[in-house]
Amino acid sequence: MSAGGDISDSISNFFAIRLIHWQRQHGRHHLPWQNTRDAYRVWLSEIMLQQTQVGTVIPYYRRFLQCFPDMQSLASASLDEVMAQWSGLGYYSRARNLHKAAQRIMSEHGGTFPEQVEVIRQLPGVGRSTAAAIGVFAFGKRAAILDGNVKRIFSRCFGIEGYPGEKHVETQLWQIAEALLPKRDESPIERDIEDYTQALMDLGATICTRAHPRCGSCPLRPECIAFRDNCVGSLPTPRPRKILPEREAALLLVVAQGKILLEKRPSAGIWGALWSLPEMQVNENVIEYCMQLGINVRLISRMEVFAHTFTHFKLWIYPLILQVISRSPGHLSPEALSQPGNQWVWMMPEDALKAAIPSPVRKVLLQYTSQTEPLEILAMADN
Ligand code: SF4
């Protein structure tokens, strides 16, 4: 099998026919976002499925739809409400972009989801592959997808070496994806493009998996170069190892009358628009730091240090539990915090766990709430 744009019609037909038949017999047909042409639902599922597995997405997808059943309800919701429904699913820029895109669809497209793949691609948070998937499943468009699973299948089948995140490798894989698309005039099968696209997704998720590919059950095995050459385990070429820079930060769990202090993060940057614990440099003096916020605190305890890995760096987190002894009049008081647009809030830990918080903050809170002793000490001291 030759790669890139040189794929012959017979190879292209082999792929389409094998994949479509396999999907109809062995693929997934009852996922909550299947069997619909509702572009809103298709779009929501495709965004949630970016970098996230089906099993994780399903409960979030259902809950999100209950809260925001259509474009209008999503566009008119506050960002906080949207983030709260997304909380725990990770990659929060997806939720911010979803909200922004819903507002744009209302204002620029009269509330109707655009049909053209090129127009879909201009929506915030929608890349080339996601736009194609929405176009296929919502409108039956003939467009090629190339998500992580599909890159893996093509790298193996066509023996493409090189890390798929590199531009020249990705370009080659896109050429393959385009060349393999079933042609409309040669494909009399009803819904062929939907089944072909779903087949690629299902094959990558269930057969041609990263760690344990089941080549014995794979419909593409007769033409697969990696299988023939016994190099399935080394393709696709892994991301070149690079040592992530490391940073440190202290997260402050400030407690007053059983409630904890949360700060809204700016919308740009890590954990954008999420509620987080106040953060400071590890070498700063925590008492002085809190004085600047207008609160006088005492250090109750230090929790276990742990690491959280972002794409570009590793963050070592030092959680500190602090108790408020007194506060300057008006500073961070419930009255001051009830002002609209306020970036601070006191919340009961159990309510904070339901809010839009990043996963490391969730971890700190869960650890804190599981320790009954500190809670009792604090509650007594508050009275
Ligand atoms: S034969 Fe194996 S490596 Fe090749 S596509 Fe199928 S599962 Fe993947």
Residues whose N, C-alpha, C, O or C-beta is under 5 A from the ligand:
A	BS01	SF4	I153 R156 C157 I207 C208 P213 R214 C215 C218 L220 R221 C224 A226 F227 V232
